[in-house]
């Protein structure tokens, strides 16, 4: 498996709704437009919340994978 490059990271493991998305909302502001943020979470509700976050705020959900009990998202910041 080829590693996907990213520019910043957010570890939201162990947090529950709404905390992962609240942290994501704050962290994405630190990422330059066009750059990729890697988010790791353990809350299953992120499978619903992260795609909606991206859709509503104009960010691109590059990928979503699951590794054991972890959900990993790559998000390209919009303008």
Biopython code that builds the backbone (N, CA, C, O; Angstrom):
import numpy as np
from Bio.PDB.StructureBuilder import StructureBuilder

atoms = [
    (1, "UNK", "N", (0.851, -1.188, 0.000)),
    (1, "UNK", "CA", (0.000, 0.000, 0.000)),
    (1, "UNK", "C", (0.888, 1.239, 0.000)),
    (1, "UNK", "O", (1.815, 1.339, 0.803)),
    (2, "UNK", "N", (0.613, 2.166, -0.881)),
    (2, "UNK", "CA", (1.387, 3.388, -0.983)),
    (2, "UNK", "C", (0.884, 4.409, 0.017)),
    (2, "UNK", "O", (-0.321, 4.620, 0.155)),
    (3, "UNK", "N", (1.808, 5.038, 0.709)),
    (3, "UNK", "CA", (1.432, 6.071, 1.681)),
    (3, "UNK", "C", (0.981, 7.320, 0.940)),
    (3, "UNK", "O", (1.613, 7.737, -0.030)),
    (4, "UNK", "N", (-0.093, 7.904, 1.392)),
    (4, "UNK", "CA", (-0.601, 9.131, 0.807)),
    (4, "UNK", "C", (-0.005, 10.297, 1.578)),
    (4, "UNK", "O", (0.008, 10.298, 2.809)),
    (5, "UNK", "N", (0.482, 11.277, 0.856)),
    (5, "UNK", "CA", (1.107, 12.425, 1.505)),
    (5, "UNK", "C", (0.062, 13.367, 2.082)),
    (5, "UNK", "O", (-1.026, 13.539, 1.532)),
    (6, "UNK", "N", (0.429, 13.973, 3.213)),
    (6, "UNK", "CA", (-0.426, 14.976, 3.831)),
    (6, "UNK", "C", (0.467, 16.021, 4.476)),
    (6, "UNK", "O", (1.645, 15.778, 4.736)),
    (7, "UNK", "N", (-0.107, 17.180, 4.729)),
    (7, "UNK", "CA", (0.660, 18.327, 5.203)),
    (7, "UNK", "C", (0.501, 18.597, 6.691)),
    (7, "UNK", "O", (1.356, 19.242, 7.298)),
    (8, "UNK", "N", (-0.576, 18.115, 7.282)),
    (8, "UNK", "CA", (-0.848, 18.341, 8.702)),
    (8, "UNK", "C", (-1.673, 17.175, 9.215)),
    (8, "UNK", "O", (-2.220, 16.394, 8.436)),
    (9, "UNK", "N", (-1.755, 17.066, 10.528)),
    (9, "UNK", "CA", (-2.434, 15.927, 11.116)),
    (9, "UNK", "C", (-3.265, 16.357, 12.324)),
    (9, "UNK", "O", (-2.922, 17.299, 13.039)),
    (10, "UNK", "N", (-4.364, 15.639, 12.526)),
    (10, "UNK", "CA", (-5.218, 15.833, 13.700)),
    (10, "UNK", "C", (-5.559, 14.461, 14.262)),
    (10, "UNK", "O", (-6.113, 13.615, 13.561)),
    (11, "UNK", "N", (-5.227, 14.246, 15.527)),
    (11, "UNK", "CA", (-5.554, 12.996, 16.207)),
    (11, "UNK", "C", (-6.754, 13.251, 17.113)),
    (11, "UNK", "O", (-6.639, 13.919, 18.141)),
    (12, "UNK", "N", (-7.899, 12.714, 16.722)),
    (12, "UNK", "CA", (-9.124, 12.878, 17.515)),
    (12, "UNK", "C", (-9.545, 11.550, 18.130)),
    (12, "UNK", "O", (-10.717, 11.365, 18.458)),
    (13, "UNK", "N", (-8.610, 10.632, 18.289)),
    (13, "UNK", "CA", (-8.910, 9.322, 18.863)),
    (13, "UNK", "C", (-9.326, 9.472, 20.326)),
    (13, "UNK", "O", (-8.748, 10.252, 21.083)),
    (14, "UNK", "N", (-10.352, 8.696, 20.697)),
    (14, "UNK", "CA", (-10.842, 8.725, 22.063)),
    (14, "UNK", "C", (-11.871, 9.806, 22.335)),
    (14, "UNK", "O", (-12.431, 9.869, 23.429)),
    (15, "UNK", "N", (-12.124, 10.651, 21.360)),
    (15, "UNK", "CA", (-13.109, 11.721, 21.517)),
    (15, "UNK", "C", (-14.428, 11.305, 20.875)),
    (15, "UNK", "O", (-14.459, 10.510, 19.936)),
    (16, "UNK", "N", (-15.515, 11.861, 21.403)),
    (16, "UNK", "CA", (-16.840, 11.518, 20.903)),
    (16, "UNK", "C", (-17.563, 12.759, 20.403)),
    (16, "UNK", "O", (-17.248, 13.881, 20.799)),
    (17, "UNK", "N", (-18.532, 12.538, 19.532)),
    (17, "UNK", "CA", (-19.336, 13.593, 18.938)),
    (17, "UNK", "C", (-19.822, 14.563, 20.017)),
    (17, "UNK", "O", (-20.363, 14.131, 21.035)),
    (18, "UNK", "N", (-19.639, 15.838, 19.809)),
    (18, "UNK", "CA", (-19.210, 16.546, 18.604)),
    (18, "UNK", "C", (-17.730, 16.931, 18.591)),
    (18, "UNK", "O", (-17.302, 17.666, 17.702)),
    (19, "UNK", "N", (-16.951, 16.458, 19.541)),
    (19, "UNK", "CA", (-15.563, 16.917, 19.671)),
    (19, "UNK", "C", (-14.684, 16.726, 18.433)),
    (19, "UNK", "O", (-13.961, 17.656, 18.077)),
    (20, "UNK", "N", (-14.708, 15.562, 17.752)),
    (20, "UNK", "CA", (-13.829, 15.429, 16.585)),
    (20, "UNK", "C", (-14.072, 16.499, 15.515)),
    (20, "UNK", "O", (-13.123, 17.048, 14.956)),
    (21, "UNK", "N", (-15.321, 16.785, 15.238)),
    (21, "UNK", "CA", (-15.622, 17.781, 14.201)),
    (21, "UNK", "C", (-15.321, 19.193, 14.695)),
    (21, "UNK", "O", (-14.933, 20.053, 13.904)),
    (22, "UNK", "N", (-15.493, 19.439, 15.974)),
    (22, "UNK", "CA", (-15.135, 20.753, 16.519)),
    (22, "UNK", "C", (-13.627, 20.983, 16.391)),
    (22, "UNK", "O", (-13.193, 22.068, 16.006)),
    (23, "UNK", "N", (-12.837, 19.966, 16.712)),
    (23, "UNK", "CA", (-11.389, 20.074, 16.552)),
    (23, "UNK", "C", (-11.002, 20.220, 15.083)),
    (23, "UNK", "O", (-10.112, 20.999, 14.742)),
    (24, "UNK", "N", (-11.674, 19.468, 14.220)),
    (24, "UNK", "CA", (-11.432, 19.562, 12.782)),
    (24, "UNK", "C", (-11.707, 20.968, 12.281)),
    (24, "UNK", "O", (-10.937, 21.517, 11.493)),
    (25, "UNK", "N", (-12.793, 21.541, 12.733)),
    (25, "UNK", "CA", (-13.160, 22.896, 12.318)),
    (25, "UNK", "C", (-12.053, 23.896, 12.672)),
    (25, "UNK", "O", (-11.734, 24.780, 11.877)),
    (26, "UNK", "N", (-11.477, 23.753, 13.850)),
    (26, "UNK", "CA", (-10.397, 24.645, 14.263)),
    (26, "UNK", "C", (-9.084, 24.331, 13.554)),
    (26, "UNK", "O", (-8.364, 25.248, 13.157)),
    (27, "UNK", "N", (-8.764, 23.061, 13.390)),
    (27, "UNK", "CA", (-7.473, 22.663, 12.821)),
    (27, "UNK", "C", (-7.371, 22.963, 11.339)),
    (27, "UNK", "O", (-6.293, 23.319, 10.863)),
    (28, "UNK", "N", (-8.459, 22.831, 10.594)),
    (28, "UNK", "CA", (-8.420, 23.058, 9.140)),
    (28, "UNK", "C", (-8.053, 24.506, 8.830)),
    (28, "UNK", "O", (-7.531, 24.795, 7.754)),
    (29, "UNK", "N", (-8.319, 25.413, 9.759)),
    (29, "UNK", "CA", (-7.973, 26.828, 9.563)),
    (29, "UNK", "C", (-6.468, 27.039, 9.531)),
    (29, "UNK", "O", (-5.992, 28.018, 8.957)),
    (30, "UNK", "N", (-5.710, 26.124, 10.145)),
    (30, "UNK", "CA", (-4.254, 26.226, 10.178)),
    (30, "UNK", "C", (-3.590, 25.659, 8.923)),
    (30, "UNK", "O", (-2.382, 25.799, 8.732)),
    (31, "UNK", "N", (-4.387, 25.024, 8.079)),
    (31, "UNK", "CA", (-3.873, 24.393, 6.864)),
    (31, "UNK", "C", (-4.117, 25.338, 5.687)),
    (31, "UNK", "O", (-5.214, 25.874, 5.532)),
    (32, "UNK", "N", (-3.112, 25.533, 4.876)),
    (32, "UNK", "CA", (-3.257, 26.403, 3.704)),
    (32, "UNK", "C", (-4.219, 25.782, 2.690)),
    (32, "UNK", "O", (-4.283, 24.558, 2.573)),
    (33, "UNK", "N", (-4.971, 26.614, 1.953)),
    (33, "UNK", "CA", (-5.853, 26.088, 0.918)),
    (33, "UNK", "C", (-5.080, 25.202, -0.059)),
    (33, "UNK", "O", (-3.980, 25.542, -0.495)),
    (34, "UNK", "N", (-5.682, 24.058, -0.389)),
    (34, "UNK", "CA", (-5.066, 23.111, -1.298)),
    (34, "UNK", "C", (-4.200, 22.069, -0.612)),
    (34, "UNK", "O", (-3.825, 21.074, -1.232)),
    (35, "UNK", "N", (-3.878, 22.281, 0.648)),
    (35, "UNK", "CA", (-3.064, 21.336, 1.403)),
    (35, "UNK", "C", (-3.963, 20.279, 2.046)),
    (35, "UNK", "O", (-5.173, 20.474, 2.158)),
    (36, "UNK", "N", (-3.366, 19.159, 2.469)),
    (36, "UNK", "CA", (-4.133, 18.020, 2.960)),
    (36, "UNK", "C", (-3.926, 17.825, 4.462)),
    (36, "UNK", "O", (-2.801, 17.839, 4.962)),
    (37, "UNK", "N", (-5.038, 17.643, 5.159)),
    (37, "UNK", "CA", (-5.056, 17.353, 6.587)),
    (37, "UNK", "C", (-5.455, 15.899, 6.770)),
    (37, "UNK", "O", (-6.443, 15.441, 6.196)),
    (38, "UNK", "N", (-4.681, 15.172, 7.574)),
    (38, "UNK", "CA", (-5.003, 13.781, 7.902)),
    (38, "UNK", "C", (-5.657, 13.772, 9.279)),
    (38, "UNK", "O", (-5.091, 14.274, 10.250)),
    (39, "UNK", "N", (-6.848, 13.201, 9.351)),
    (39, "UNK", "CA", (-7.598, 13.114, 10.603)),
    (39, "UNK", "C", (-7.743, 11.644, 10.976)),
    (39, "UNK", "O", (-8.142, 10.819, 10.154)),
    (40, "UNK", "N", (-7.414, 11.327, 12.226)),
    (40, "UNK", "CA", (-7.599, 9.977, 12.746)),
    (40, "UNK", "C", (-8.586, 10.061, 13.904)),
    (40, "UNK", "O", (-8.425, 10.882, 14.807)),
    (41, "UNK", "N", (-9.604, 9.209, 13.873)),
    (41, "UNK", "CA", (-10.643, 9.232, 14.906)),
    (41, "UNK", "C", (-11.072, 7.804, 15.232)),
    (41, "UNK", "O", (-10.829, 6.874, 14.463)),
    (42, "UNK", "N", (-11.712, 7.652, 16.384)),
    (42, "UNK", "CA", (-12.251, 6.345, 16.771)),
    (42, "UNK", "C", (-13.774, 6.365, 16.891)),
    (42, "UNK", "O", (-14.390, 5.311, 17.052)),
    (43, "UNK", "N", (-14.382, 7.528, 16.817)),
    (43, "UNK", "CA", (-15.831, 7.655, 16.946)),
    (43, "UNK", "C", (-16.507, 7.317, 15.621)),
    (43, "UNK", "O", (-16.272, 8.002, 14.625)),
    (44, "UNK", "N", (-17.345, 6.275, 15.584)),
    (44, "UNK", "CA", (-18.020, 5.903, 14.333)),
    (44, "UNK", "C", (-18.881, 7.016, 13.741)),
    (44, "UNK", "O", (-19.126, 7.019, 12.534)),
    (45, "UNK", "N", (-19.342, 7.952, 14.550)),
    (45, "UNK", "CA", (-20.172, 9.034, 14.012)),
    (45, "UNK", "C", (-19.386, 9.928, 13.051)),
    (45, "UNK", "O", (-19.986, 10.685, 12.288)),
    (46, "UNK", "N", (-18.061, 9.853, 13.077)),
    (46, "UNK", "CA", (-17.278, 10.656, 12.131)),
    (46, "UNK", "C", (-17.500, 10.206, 10.698)),
    (46, "UNK", "O", (-17.285, 10.985, 9.769)),
    (47, "UNK", "N", (-17.929, 8.959, 10.499)),
    (47, "UNK", "CA", (-18.190, 8.493, 9.134)),
    (47, "UNK", "C", (-19.342, 9.257, 8.498)),
    (47, "UNK", "O", (-19.453, 9.318, 7.273)),
    (48, "UNK", "N", (-20.186, 9.830, 9.318)),
    (48, "UNK", "CA", (-21.280, 10.679, 8.855)),
    (48, "UNK", "C", (-20.877, 12.144, 8.914)),
    (48, "UNK", "O", (-21.121, 12.903, 7.976)),
    (49, "UNK", "N", (-20.258, 12.535, 10.024)),
    (49, "UNK", "CA", (-19.994, 13.954, 10.285)),
    (49, "UNK", "C", (-18.890, 14.555, 9.427)),
    (49, "UNK", "O", (-19.020, 15.692, 8.974)),
    (50, "UNK", "N", (-17.808, 13.822, 9.193)),
    (50, "UNK", "CA", (-16.685, 14.382, 8.431)),
    (50, "UNK", "C", (-17.071, 14.642, 6.971)),
    (50, "UNK", "O", (-16.780, 15.724, 6.461)),
    (51, "UNK", "N", (-17.719, 13.687, 6.274)),
    (51, "UNK", "CA", (-18.143, 14.005, 4.907)),
    (51, "UNK", "C", (-19.096, 15.200, 4.832)),
    (51, "UNK", "O", (-19.001, 16.011, 3.911)),
    (52, "UNK", "N", (-20.001, 15.310, 5.786)),
    (52, "UNK", "CA", (-20.920, 16.461, 5.797)),
    (52, "UNK", "C", (-20.170, 17.760, 6.048)),
    (52, "UNK", "O", (-20.448, 18.777, 5.413)),
    (53, "UNK", "N", (-19.225, 17.724, 6.970)),
    (53, "UNK", "CA", (-18.389, 18.889, 7.243)),
    (53, "UNK", "C", (-17.722, 19.367, 5.950)),
    (53, "UNK", "O", (-17.747, 20.553, 5.624)),
    (54, "UNK", "N", (-17.129, 18.422, 5.227)),
    (54, "UNK", "CA", (-16.444, 18.762, 3.975)),
    (54, "UNK", "C", (-17.420, 19.334, 2.943)),
    (54, "UNK", "O", (-17.126, 20.334, 2.289)),
    (55, "UNK", "N", (-18.555, 18.707, 2.808)),
    (55, "UNK", "CA", (-19.548, 19.138, 1.827)),
    (55, "UNK", "C", (-20.034, 20.553, 2.126)),
    (55, "UNK", "O", (-20.087, 21.393, 1.227)),
    (56, "UNK", "N", (-20.386, 20.819, 3.366)),
    (56, "UNK", "CA", (-20.955, 22.113, 3.722)),
    (56, "UNK", "C", (-19.944, 23.243, 3.712)),
    (56, "UNK", "O", (-20.306, 24.393, 3.463)),
    (57, "UNK", "N", (-18.663, 22.930, 3.984)),
    (57, "UNK", "CA", (-17.664, 23.987, 4.082)),
    (57, "UNK", "C", (-16.731, 24.052, 2.881)),
    (57, "UNK", "O", (-15.782, 24.836, 2.876)),
    (58, "UNK", "N", (-16.989, 23.238, 1.865)),
    (58, "UNK", "CA", (-16.245, 23.341, 0.616)),
    (58, "UNK", "C", (-14.856, 22.728, 0.632)),
    (58, "UNK", "O", (-13.975, 23.175, -0.102)),
    (59, "UNK", "N", (-14.649, 21.710, 1.460)),
    (59, "UNK", "CA", (-13.382, 20.990, 1.479)),
    (59, "UNK", "C", (-13.567, 19.672, 0.736)),
    (59, "UNK", "O", (-14.682, 19.161, 0.628)),
    (60, "UNK", "N", (-12.459, 19.122, 0.222)),
    (60, "UNK", "CA", (-12.531, 17.860, -0.520)),
    (60, "UNK", "C", (-12.145, 16.698, 0.383)),
    (60, "UNK", "O", (-11.058, 16.688, 0.961)),
    (61, "UNK", "N", (-13.033, 15.724, 0.504)),
    (61, "UNK", "CA", (-12.710, 14.497, 1.221)),
    (61, "UNK", "C", (-11.965, 13.603, 0.230)),
    (61, "UNK", "O", (-12.576, 12.937, -0.606)),
    (62, "UNK", "N", (-10.639, 13.600, 0.337)),
    (62, "UNK", "CA", (-9.791, 12.870, -0.606)),
    (62, "UNK", "C", (-9.946, 11.371, -0.412)),
    (62, "UNK", "O", (-10.059, 10.625, -1.384)),
    (63, "UNK", "N", (-9.951, 10.925, 0.850)),
    (63, "UNK", "CA", (-10.135, 9.500, 1.110)),
    (63, "UNK", "C", (-10.622, 9.269, 2.529)),
    (63, "UNK", "O", (-10.461, 10.106, 3.417)),
    (64, "UNK", "N", (-11.221, 8.108, 2.705)),
    (64, "UNK", "CA", (-11.682, 7.655, 4.024)),
    (64, "UNK", "C", (-11.379, 6.169, 4.092)),
    (64, "UNK", "O", (-11.864, 5.392, 3.269)),
    (65, "UNK", "N", (-10.584, 5.776, 5.063)),
    (65, "UNK", "CA", (-10.269, 4.367, 5.246)),
    (65, "UNK", "C", (-10.487, 3.983, 6.704)),
    (65, "UNK", "O", (-10.528, 4.837, 7.589)),
    (66, "UNK", "N", (-10.624, 2.697, 6.932)),
    (66, "UNK", "CA", (-10.756, 2.179, 8.290)),
    (66, "UNK", "C", (-9.629, 1.199, 8.529)),
    (66, "UNK", "O", (-9.380, 0.308, 7.717)),
    (67, "UNK", "N", (-8.950, 1.372, 9.652)),
    (67, "UNK", "CA", (-7.883, 0.461, 10.064)),
    (67, "UNK", "C", (-8.193, 0.022, 11.485)),
    (67, "UNK", "O", (-7.920, 0.746, 12.443)),
    (68, "UNK", "N", (-8.756, -1.153, 11.612)),
    (68, "UNK", "CA", (-9.169, -1.637, 12.925)),
    (68, "UNK", "C", (-10.282, -0.752, 13.463)),
    (68, "UNK", "O", (-11.325, -0.603, 12.825)),
    (69, "UNK", "N", (-10.065, -0.165, 14.635)),
    (69, "UNK", "CA", (-11.081, 0.706, 15.236)),
    (69, "UNK", "C", (-10.845, 2.175, 14.913)),
    (69, "UNK", "O", (-11.446, 3.051, 15.535)),
    (70, "UNK", "N", (-9.977, 2.451, 13.947)),
    (70, "UNK", "CA", (-9.651, 3.837, 13.604)),
    (70, "UNK", "C", (-10.196, 4.207, 12.228)),
    (70, "UNK", "O", (-10.164, 3.417, 11.284)),
    (71, "UNK", "N", (-10.691, 5.418, 12.153)),
    (71, "UNK", "CA", (-11.190, 5.986, 10.907)),
    (71, "UNK", "C", (-10.192, 7.060, 10.489)),
    (71, "UNK", "O", (-9.871, 7.961, 11.264)),
    (72, "UNK", "N", (-9.710, 6.952, 9.258)),
    (72, "UNK", "CA", (-8.685, 7.876, 8.786)),
    (72, "UNK", "C", (-9.221, 8.623, 7.572)),
    (72, "UNK", "O", (-9.690, 8.028, 6.602)),
    (73, "UNK", "N", (-9.136, 9.947, 7.662)),
    (73, "UNK", "CA", (-9.652, 10.823, 6.610)),
    (73, "UNK", "C", (-8.519, 11.698, 6.087)),
    (73, "UNK", "O", (-7.688, 12.185, 6.853)),
    (74, "UNK", "N", (-8.501, 11.887, 4.787)),
    (74, "UNK", "CA", (-7.601, 12.864, 4.177)),
    (74, "UNK", "C", (-8.501, 13.941, 3.581)),
    (74, "UNK", "O", (-9.358, 13.662, 2.742)),
    (75, "UNK", "N", (-8.292, 15.163, 4.028)),
    (75, "UNK", "CA", (-9.157, 16.275, 3.631)),
    (75, "UNK", "C", (-8.302, 17.363, 3.012)),
    (75, "UNK", "O", (-7.365, 17.856, 3.639)),
    (76, "UNK", "N", (-8.624, 17.742, 1.776)),
    (76, "UNK", "CA", (-7.939, 18.840, 1.113)),
    (76, "UNK", "C", (-8.728, 20.118, 1.403)),
    (76, "UNK", "O", (-9.915, 20.217, 1.091)),
    (77, "UNK", "N", (-8.052, 21.079, 2.000)),
    (77, "UNK", "CA", (-8.738, 22.317, 2.357)),
    (77, "UNK", "C", (-9.158, 23.093, 1.112)),
    (77, "UNK", "O", (-8.384, 23.261, 0.170)),
    (78, "UNK", "N", (-10.397, 23.556, 1.135)),
    (78, "UNK", "CA", (-10.903, 24.408, 0.066)),
    (78, "UNK", "C", (-10.425, 25.833, 0.262)),
    (78, "UNK", "O", (-9.614, 26.117, 1.143)),
    (79, "UNK", "N", (-10.930, 26.711, -0.559)),
    (79, "UNK", "CA", (-10.510, 28.114, -0.500)),
    (79, "UNK", "C", (-11.034, 28.849, 0.694)),
    (79, "UNK", "O", (-10.754, 30.036, 0.861)),
]
sb = StructureBuilder()
sb.init_structure("model")
sb.init_model(0)
sb.init_chain("A")
sb.init_seg("    ")
for serial, (resi, resn, name, xyz) in enumerate(atoms, 1):
    if name == "N":
        sb.init_residue(resn, " ", resi, " ")
    sb.init_atom(name, np.array(xyz, "f"), 0.0, 1.0, " ", f" {name:<3s}", serial, name[0])
structure = sb.get_structure()
